[in-house]
Amino acid sequence: MKNTLLNITLASALITGSLATSSAFAVEGLSANVGATSNYLWRGVTQTDDAAAISGGIDYEHQSGFYAGTWASNVDFGDDASAELDFYLGFGGELGQGVGYDVGYIYYAYPDSAQTDSANEYDFGEVYGSLSYSYFSVSANYGVNNDDGAKWADSALYISADAEFEVTEGLTLGLHVGDYSFDDDYKSDDYSDYGVSLSKGGFTFAVSDTDMDNDDMKFTVSYSIDIDL
């Protein structure tokens, strides 16, 4: 695992250097991100069979509040799928009195998930919205337009609350709790997840757990950077 994560970090550095070289041709509002993690967790659940992941994305944000972007990572679900490719767009801004909002749509694609089984295609989408104030934020994601292999995602609702505090200069403490509920056909799969993280200088150490049976607490170390393009 240590060697794998080291190789991913080195690859991230090489990609970063390449992106930085192109920054001379900057486009206002355009940025990129590159990251590596010891375990890609999504809502408390590993997406890489508890293995390391490397990710990257490109975002565009307009001064009006509109934004759009894409993000990719390796995944491992024990089937054909080896990559996740997300596309999203939304609009964010201020409601006044320090209250911020964000609404949008995200599509999760797994391009090679159905290579050997056409019924295993499980792309799905979500509409989302969030409100934030000071250190706190609450958000809701609702599943829509899923493929046949992702029927569980249809009408699924994920609600979460997060808080971030700077405990000392440059060191941020993050707190998270989420609840994932599904429609009647998958009601027994409902679960909650919890997390605590410390972040500084692009590095994040996190502890995450869920209330699912036979699910152990997970510790992750990750590094990410943002680059203006």
Secondary structure, 3 states (H helix, E strand, C coil): CHHHHHHHHHHHHHHHHHHHHHHHHCCCCEEEEEEEECCCEECCEECCCCCCEEEEEEEEECCCCEEEEEEEEECCCCCCCCEEEEEEEEEEEEEECCEEEEEEEEEEECCCCCCCCHHHCCCEEEEEEEEEECCEEEEEEEEECCCHHHHHHCCCEEEEEEEEEEEECCEEEEEEEEEEECCHHHHHHCEEEEEEEEEECCEEEEEEEECCCCCCCEEEEEEEEEEEC
